[in-house]
Amino acid sequence: MTTTLTPRPTSVPPARSAVRAREQRRRFNGSLLTALTWVIGFAFFAPVLWLVMTAFKQEADAASNPPRFFFEPTLDQFRHVLESGAGSYFGNSLIATGVSTLLVIILAVPASYTLSIRPVKKTQDVLFFFISTKMLPVVAVIMPIYVIAGQLKVLDNIWTLVVLYTAMNLPIAVWMMRSFFQEVPAEVLEAASMDGAGLLTTLRTVLMPMVAPGLAATALICVIFAWNEFFFALNLTAAKAATTPVFLVSQMTSEGLFLAKLSAASVLASLPVVIAGWMAQKQLVRGLSMGAVK
C-alpha cells in the first residue's frame, strides 16, 4: 500500500507575523508623519517664497488676478528701493543693532557669571527683577521716554535707540547666558583656580570658549530683536535715525500699495538676519541645545 505525503503548508508563526505587521504599521506611520511635516513646513514657507517671487516681478505682474506664477524676472524693484534712500535706513539699523548687541554681551556676561557661578544672596529676586522689565507693555513707557529724550535733545538720534535696544535685550541675554554658565562643570573652575588663574583669566580663557555656542545664540537673538524693533524707532525718530522697519512702512503710501517694490524692500530687510543666522547656524544649534541632555 502506497501512502502519499502531502507537503505541509508553510505558515508564518503568529509571533513573527505580529512583529511584521507592527513593523509595517510603524513604517506607514513614519511615512505619514514625514509627509505631514513636509506639508506643514511648505505651508509656513509658502508666504516667504511668494514674497521673494513678487520681489522679482513688475508691478503689473504682482497685482494681477489671478496671480502669475510664470513671469520674466527683473531687478527693477531692488534698484528702485536702493534709489529711494534705503541705504541710510539700513545703515541706522546696522549701527543700532550692532552696537546694542555688543553692549548687551559685554554687560550680560559678567552679570550672568555672577548669578550662576558666584550667586549673591538674593539671586532669585535679581532674576525676577530682570525678567519683570519685559512684562511692562512698551506703549506704557513710550510717553516718559519721549519726554526725557526731548528734554535731553536726543530725539531722532541713533544713540537713543542704541541705549533702548540695550535695555530691551539685556534681561533676556542675562537669563540665557546664566543657563549656559550653569552647565560649566565646577571642576573646571577649581582646576583653573589651582593653576593660579585669576577671575578675568578664567573668564576669558576657560569659560568663554566653553560657552561660545550659547554666546552666539544669545547674540543672534539680540540681533533679531533689535533689527525688527519698530515701536521705538517709529515714535522716537524722524529723518536722521529712522531704521529699516520704519522704511518698510513708508513704502505703503496713499498713492497705492506697490506690492513688488514693498516685497523687494522686505527681502533686502530680511537678508542681514538670514545671513547672520546662516553663518552662526552650527553655534546656534549647539547653544540652544546646551543643557538639554544631562
Buried (B, 14 or more C-beta within 10 A) or exposed (E): EEEEEEEEEEEEEEEEEEEEEEEEEEEEEEEEEEEEEEEEEEEEEEEEEEBBBBBBBBBEBBBEEEEBEEBEEBEBBBEBBBEBEBEBBBEBBBBBBBBBBBBBBEBBBBBBBBBBBEEEEEBEEBBEEBEEEEEEEBEEEBEEBBEEBEEEEBBBBBEBBBBBBBBBBBBBBBBBBBBBBBEBEEEEBEEBEEEEBEEEEBBEEBBEEBBBBBBBBBBBBBBBBBBBBBEBBBBBBEEEBBBBBBBBEBBEEEEEEBBBBBBBBBBBBBEBBEEBEEEBEEBBEBBBEBEEEE
